[in-house]
Amino acid sequence: MSTQARGLNNFISDLRNAKSKEEESNRVEVELAKIRKKFNPGDAKLAADGSNPSLSSYQRKKYVWKLVYIHVLGYDVDFGHAEVLALVRSKKYNEKSVGYVALSLLLRGSDPVMGTIVSTMKKDLTTAPLASGKKKKGAVKNDAVQCLTLCSLANISGLELIQAMHVEVQHVLVSKSSTEQVKKKSALCLLRLSRTSPNLVSGREFAPHIGQLLQDKHLGVLTSLMSLLNGLASHHATDYEILIPHVVHILSLLVMKKQCAREYLYYKTPSPWLQIKLLKFLQQYPNAVEGHDIGMDASGYVSQLINVVSKILMETDVSESINKSNADHAVLFESVNLIVAWGTTCPVTMREGAMKLLGKFISVREPNIRYLGLMTMAKLAQIEGSVEGAKKHQATVLVSLKDADISVRRRALDLLFVICDTDNAERIVDELVAHLVVADASIREEMVLKIAILAEKYATDLRWYVDTILKLISISGDYVSDSIWHRVVQIVTNHPQGDLQGYAAATLFVAVSPHRCHETTVSVAAYVLGEFGFLIAERPGMSGEEQFHVLHQHWFNVDTKTRAILISTYAKLANLYEECRPLVAPVFARSKNSSDVEVQQRCVEYASIREAFSPETVEDLLREMPPFEDKRRSALELRLLETEGEDSAAVTKASMPSEVEQQRALQSAQMLSNSPIEEEEEMPPIDEQEDEPDMEPIDEQEDEPDEDEPGMEEEDEQEDEPDEEEEEFDDQEESQEQAPDAGGGEPPEDKKEDVVENGSANPVVVGIPKELIPAMRKAFSNLCTSPSGVLFENSLLQVGVKHEYVGAQGRISVFFGNLHSSALHHFKVKVDQ
């Protein structure tokens, strides 16, 4: 053999001794030219298949081996295919073996020459093995040739080749004359072909044949067959559901009776690889145990399966041998995954036992077992009723968050994310924020994203959510993506109830007051102050001018993207406060020639907006942004999905809305639909209003609504300029009277008498507090362009208005809601005609 391979050995030695890549390449080019000349000499006549018949068997094999080696080194080989096919067609085993190896490496299924070899491959695949007594010297070993053919077919797997050969592969697999080695190869080959063409095998017709094969006693055949079955069932699970009893029977023999050939016994564990494949197949049928009475059906396969899984859970323990421990725990974790797949249909005692066992494993020193324990517990905790068991191990999981292994820390973070709920959200978030200070850079971005999602999902007070995000920015501002602070803006904008918007504006004002703060803080503060800064403008040290100075001190320290946000904020401040206009104008003038197109365009447009449009249009253009659209998945959830994939436990948890989110969405929906009272009667059509004079809302019918609306604008303009204290008090009285009379008509002159008459024995005219006037102006402005809205709201009372118009008729309905815990007594409303 050494003499025959001398030329190949010398060629390989020359390449290994090459001192540079260039020297190796030159040697390869010389050899390729030599081989090409041997295969296609100019003076020799070639055979019908294009091969050179003058080459001896030794020469053909030697040159083809050289081509294979050159191909493995990464060089292109685009000739010699005819010689490879000639070797495949040979009747000698040593030539066929070389030919099939070269065929697998040098040719593809789409090559035109593959059509000429299909008949040879079919013949090699279907020829029955020779009887042991009839073998002759030099005869081809048919079972080995069948294996060579199957391996080459699996490696090439071109679509045309698959269509031509898949029937023969199935026949070889189910044939009783096929040896165990051929059955194993054919099962794996069919698996490879089915991955290329998922609909290749008809499950309903092929499942009974697999059922017969599952009765084979050879564990190697069963292992390969289960690989095929898992692949086929992943595409058409229902077609192979009838095989569940066969699979359970095999699993029971391995686990309960320990029936296993000695060569498949791994550290006294019967074929752990086969057990894992069997459990993986059962995981594809989560309803397998549903509807079965386990106690009564003691002889059924369901009870048998429950007993098998229970025994795996009870008898698996940490072993001194690492290899045995790894094998046993691999089977154990697949059993827990089966319990996870069953979900709520699994017996409660089995779920509790699995959770207790996993709690033991997440505290061991072995990092691999701890990693798998954390990952599996996260999956198990998603089952309804199982999270309480996982929360008992919260302290252990927090310790794993500080593990030296980054992968263990990631799984601990996932588990904390899954077990977090309303009861422990603040503690878990605070722990994660505290750990964020010392966390590695490799995990910080993931931690920031998950902390932001948890704080949003379980924030009973959204002010805590705002504070948490600001902590994230101050600790790891570089890892806070734009989608996180965009989400803060969206939540603050979409929740006008309460004092969230004012709190966010005041908190961000304080956050950007220092000369040094993160740019993300400047971005979110600029947006929030531009939208809701008017809510804190009356507070000491937070006027519109102060807001401008606090933001503008960061102008030269931020990039152009943040400057664009600042420019829009300056324009809104200048629109609300005259004292800000001289401060903003120079900024716009200097930035008109900015190199950034976005900054330049904004400055030019905002600087000329008052010259191009009327004051009313400018007010509309610079009005605060409307509520954002609530999508099914937020940008943070989509980011998490993109990072971890659909199968992640954290993604599954993030996609399920919490109770807090549901309550928050309900409140937002009520605000958006402007229904101040929880059970509000639907407004009847205008044509029916005369037939229902006793309806609860106060209706006022107007003949010409279009003439009343200018009056509403005049009132708004009068309210916008409370220069003196007396005028401001009058404006407050007008707004107070306008709350029940939202039609915008002329206010009556005897407002004080009405209040006295409707008041108590010692009446006091209170009026509207100063701090509510900006909010009422905003509400009134929105009502001018929207059909309904909340006009007035304090701790006791909420006043909502709806108005609709058909032709020359209009109707305005006013709704009153009691926001206090106690009932309102002697409440009266009077509207003068």
PyMOL commands that set and color helices and strands:
alter all, ss='L'
color gray80, all
select helices_A, chain A and resi 6-16+21-39+57-72+81-89+93-106+112-116+118-126+132-134+142-156+159-174+180-196+203-213+219-233+237-255+262-264+272-283+301-315+322-345+348-361+367-380+387-391+394-400+406-419+425-436+441-457+462-479+482-494+500-511+519-535+544-552+555-557+560-576+578-591+597-612+615-621+635-644+649-655+659-672+686-691+705-719+725-738+751-758+770-783
alter helices_A, ss='H'
color red, helices_A
select strands_A, chain A and resi 265-266+269-270+698-702+788-793+797-806+809-818
alter strands_A, ss='S'
color yellow, strands_A
deselect
rebuild
show_as cartoon
